[in-house]
């Protein structure tokens, strides 16, 4: 009687089996392998293998989501997260009009990005959100990397700008400013997520929410004079997503 493998129960001849049974048992093994691996056949250029169901070894070929909007693991997402998963909610309150919010984004290596995006969860007529990036000096947002202009916030959904911006490995800051409304809300990392621990005052040792600068109208300031926010988490955890080109 043939033996079977541990994980897939593929049959194989034992050294105690009659020699005459060996050929049949090898054929049975080949048939089982052929059936089990059939989903690996096919596919076309640039397609990827994906699970078709929760059943073991049930796969399908699918087009890679290279141009999908958020959520997408091709995005580098602010506030300590690089995936669109747990802890993601809509803001509990609106953005303050003409206030710039800055959130940290960790870049793992130098590369170029071709999208910057936010998701509007609550819209307002005639509202816009200006998006940009700042560098980091001693862990503090300082010099403007780029002002990418505004996206429409009069409707909900993912709002993105097509860009071409080279980034250097390290900490940078995503910036967003809402104009014409204080009702707009964005997708955010939930309030339970803290930002950074800066070597600063005792009051800033625990509840780091983000930086903010008021009175920002039109182009983003360079450099920024934003100050750190240590309380009132609403609107300070907004997700600024960057897509690698």
C-alpha positions as CSV (number, residue, x, y, z in Angstrom):
1,X,0.0,0.0,0.0
2,X,1.5,3.4,-1.0
3,X,2.5,6.1,1.5
4,X,1.3,9.7,1.3
5,X,3.0,13.0,1.8
6,X,2.2,15.0,4.9
7,X,0.8,18.2,3.4
8,X,-0.9,17.2,0.1
9,X,-1.4,13.5,0.6
10,X,0.5,12.7,-2.7
11,X,0.9,8.9,-3.0
12,X,4.3,7.4,-3.4
13,X,5.5,3.8,-3.4
14,X,7.1,2.4,-0.3
15,X,10.2,0.2,-0.3
16,X,8.0,-2.6,1.0
17,X,5.5,-2.4,-1.9
18,X,5.6,-5.1,-4.6
19,X,7.8,-4.0,-7.5
20,X,4.8,-4.6,-9.9
21,X,2.8,-1.9,-8.1
22,X,5.5,0.8,-8.4
23,X,4.6,2.0,-11.9
24,X,0.9,2.4,-11.0
25,X,1.7,4.3,-7.8
26,X,4.1,6.6,-9.7
27,X,1.3,7.3,-12.3
28,X,-1.1,8.1,-9.4
29,X,1.4,10.5,-8.0
30,X,1.8,12.2,-11.4
31,X,-2.0,12.5,-11.8
32,X,-2.4,14.0,-8.4
33,X,0.3,16.6,-9.1
34,X,-1.2,17.4,-12.4
35,X,-4.6,18.0,-10.9
36,X,-3.4,20.0,-7.9
37,X,-1.1,22.3,-9.9
38,X,-3.5,23.0,-12.8
39,X,-4.3,26.5,-11.6
40,X,-0.7,27.5,-12.1
41,X,-1.1,27.2,-15.8
42,X,-2.1,30.0,-18.0
43,X,-1.9,33.7,-17.3
44,X,-0.6,36.4,-19.5
45,X,2.2,39.0,-19.4
46,X,2.2,41.0,-16.1
47,X,-0.6,39.1,-14.5
48,X,-0.2,37.9,-11.0
49,X,-1.3,34.7,-9.2
50,X,-4.1,35.3,-6.7
51,X,-6.3,33.2,-4.4
52,X,-9.6,32.3,-6.0
53,X,-11.2,31.0,-2.8
54,X,-10.3,29.9,0.7
55,X,-9.8,26.4,-0.6
56,X,-6.2,25.1,-0.6
57,X,-4.4,25.4,-3.9
58,X,-7.4,27.2,-5.6
59,X,-5.7,30.0,-7.6
60,X,-6.5,32.3,-10.5
61,X,-4.5,34.7,-12.7
62,X,-5.4,38.3,-12.3
63,X,-4.3,41.7,-13.6
64,X,-2.0,43.5,-11.2
65,X,-3.7,46.6,-9.6
66,X,-0.9,49.0,-10.6
67,X,-3.3,51.9,-11.3
68,X,-5.8,51.3,-8.5
69,X,-6.5,54.2,-6.1
70,X,-6.2,53.9,-2.4
71,X,-6.2,51.4,-0.7
72,X,-3.1,50.0,-2.4
73,X,0.0,48.5,-0.9
74,X,1.9,50.5,-3.6
75,X,1.2,53.5,-1.5
76,X,3.3,54.8,1.4
77,X,0.8,56.0,3.9
78,X,1.3,58.6,6.6
79,X,1.1,58.1,10.4
80,X,3.3,55.0,10.8
81,X,1.4,52.7,8.5
82,X,2.2,51.3,5.1
83,X,-0.9,49.3,4.5
84,X,-4.6,50.2,4.3
85,X,-6.0,48.0,7.1
86,X,-7.0,48.0,10.7
87,X,-7.3,51.3,12.6
88,X,-8.6,53.2,9.5
89,X,-11.7,55.4,10.1
90,X,-13.3,58.6,8.9
91,X,-12.4,61.7,10.9
92,X,-14.7,62.5,13.8
93,X,-14.7,66.2,13.0
94,X,-14.1,68.6,10.2
95,X,-10.8,70.2,9.1
96,X,-10.4,73.8,10.2
97,X,-10.5,76.2,7.2
98,X,-7.1,77.5,6.1
99,X,-5.2,75.4,8.6
100,X,-2.3,73.3,7.4
101,X,-2.0,69.9,9.0
102,X,1.3,67.9,8.7
103,X,1.6,64.2,9.3
104,X,4.8,62.0,9.1
105,X,5.6,59.6,6.2
106,X,8.5,57.3,6.5
107,X,10.2,56.6,3.1
108,X,12.2,53.3,3.2
109,X,14.4,54.1,0.2
110,X,14.9,56.8,-2.4
111,X,12.4,56.7,-5.3
112,X,10.0,58.7,-7.4
113,X,6.3,59.0,-6.7
114,X,3.6,59.6,-9.4
115,X,0.5,60.1,-7.1
116,X,-0.4,61.9,-3.9
117,X,-3.9,61.3,-2.6
118,X,-6.3,61.7,0.3
119,X,-9.8,60.3,0.7
120,X,-12.7,62.7,1.4
121,X,-15.2,61.0,3.6
122,X,-17.4,64.2,4.2
123,X,-17.6,66.7,1.4
124,X,-18.7,70.4,1.2
125,X,-19.8,72.5,-1.7
126,X,-16.9,74.5,-3.3
127,X,-14.3,73.0,-0.9
128,X,-10.8,72.0,-1.9
129,X,-7.9,70.4,-0.2
130,X,-4.3,71.5,-1.1
131,X,-1.7,68.8,-0.9
132,X,2.1,69.0,-0.4
133,X,5.2,67.6,1.2
134,X,7.8,69.0,3.5
135,X,11.2,67.7,4.5
136,X,12.3,67.0,8.1
137,X,14.9,68.8,10.1
138,X,15.6,67.2,13.5
139,X,12.2,65.4,13.1
140,X,10.4,68.7,12.5
141,X,8.6,69.6,9.3
142,X,10.6,72.5,7.8
143,X,11.3,73.1,4.1
144,X,8.7,72.7,1.3
145,X,9.5,69.8,-1.0
146,X,6.6,70.5,-3.3
147,X,3.1,72.1,-3.4
148,X,1.0,69.9,-5.6
149,X,-2.0,72.1,-5.8
150,X,-5.6,71.3,-4.8
151,X,-8.0,68.4,-5.2
152,X,-11.8,68.8,-5.2
153,X,-13.5,68.1,-1.9
154,X,-17.1,68.9,-3.0
155,X,-17.7,65.2,-3.4
156,X,-16.6,62.2,-1.4
157,X,-14.0,59.6,-2.6
158,X,-10.3,59.2,-3.2
159,X,-8.8,62.5,-4.6
160,X,-5.4,62.2,-6.2
161,X,-3.0,64.3,-8.1
162,X,-0.8,63.0,-10.9
163,X,2.8,64.1,-10.1
164,X,6.4,63.3,-10.6
165,X,8.5,63.9,-7.5
166,X,11.8,62.3,-6.4
167,X,12.0,61.5,-2.7
168,X,15.0,60.7,-0.5
169,X,15.0,57.9,2.1
170,X,13.9,59.1,5.5
171,X,11.2,61.1,7.3
172,X,9.1,63.6,5.4
173,X,5.8,65.2,6.1
174,X,2.5,65.1,4.2
175,X,0.6,68.4,4.3
176,X,-3.1,69.1,3.7
177,X,-5.1,72.3,3.9
178,X,-8.8,72.6,3.4
179,X,-10.3,75.8,1.9
180,X,-13.8,77.1,1.7
181,X,-15.2,74.8,4.4
182,X,-14.7,73.6,8.0
183,X,-17.0,70.6,7.4
184,X,-14.7,68.4,5.2
185,X,-13.4,65.2,6.7
186,X,-10.8,62.8,5.5
187,X,-9.9,59.1,5.9
188,X,-7.6,58.8,8.9
189,X,-5.6,56.6,11.1
190,X,-7.8,56.1,14.2
191,X,-7.3,58.2,17.3
192,X,-5.6,55.3,19.1
193,X,-2.6,55.6,16.8
194,X,0.1,58.0,18.1
195,X,2.6,59.7,15.9
196,X,6.2,60.1,17.2
197,X,8.1,60.6,20.4
198,X,10.2,63.7,20.0
199,X,13.1,64.6,22.4
200,X,11.2,67.7,23.5
201,X,9.2,68.9,26.5
202,X,7.6,66.5,29.0
203,X,4.1,67.6,27.7
204,X,5.1,66.3,24.2
205,X,6.5,62.9,25.4
206,X,3.3,60.9,24.9
207,X,0.5,62.3,22.8
208,X,2.1,63.4,19.6
209,X,-0.7,64.2,17.1
210,X,0.9,66.3,14.4
211,X,1.9,69.8,13.4
212,X,-0.3,72.6,12.3
213,X,0.0,76.1,10.9
214,X,-3.0,78.5,10.8
215,X,-3.7,81.2,8.2
216,X,-2.5,79.2,5.2
217,X,-4.3,80.5,2.1
218,X,-3.1,79.9,-1.5
219,X,0.4,78.4,-1.9
220,X,2.0,76.4,0.9
221,X,4.4,78.4,3.0
222,X,8.2,77.8,2.7
223,X,9.5,77.2,5.2
224,X,6.7,76.2,7.5
225,X,6.3,77.7,11.0
226,X,4.0,74.9,12.1
227,X,3.9,74.0,15.8
228,X,3.3,70.6,17.3
229,X,-0.2,69.6,18.5
230,X,-0.4,67.5,21.7
231,X,-4.1,67.2,22.3
232,X,-7.4,67.1,20.4
233,X,-6.8,64.4,17.8
234,X,-9.6,65.2,15.4
235,X,-8.2,66.2,12.0
236,X,-4.6,65.5,12.9
237,X,-4.4,61.9,11.8
238,X,-5.4,62.3,8.1
239,X,-3.9,59.8,5.7
240,X,-1.7,61.4,2.9
241,X,-0.9,58.6,0.5
242,X,2.0,58.5,-2.0
243,X,2.3,56.1,-4.9
244,X,5.7,54.9,-6.1
245,X,6.1,55.3,-9.8
